[in-house]
Amino acid sequence: MMRTYSDLIKLPTFEERFRYLKIYGRVGEDTFGFSRYLNQIFYKSDEWRRIRDAVILRDNGCDLAMRDWEIRGRVYVHHMNPITEQDILEHSAFLFDPEFLITASHITHLSLIHI
């Protein structure tokens, strides 16, 4: 199932949005390992920084784009669907598609990617 921003914003509560995005331990199935340097290069790229800024603006800097859930502190832009080494090597379009990205606080981001 590909999670999308269009589906996410139809959910009225933070809890529903969180459950929709939670991946329950699937991070790491085929993600990076010894190739972690690839994802570090990706997240420092100008292309990523531009789309990251656009997503934060779209979501008004709010956690999971929930009005009145303004993020205080570090803001993350979360890939709603796990990405792989192959996605980065092939420069997959969905890496930069706002339809598959959401703004998250540090705590929310950690909670989404860990069991």
Summary of the structure (lengths in Angstrom):
residues: 115
radius of gyration: 13.6
end to end distance: 18.6
largest distance: 39.7
contacts: 302
relative contact order: 0.23
helix: 51%
strand: 10%
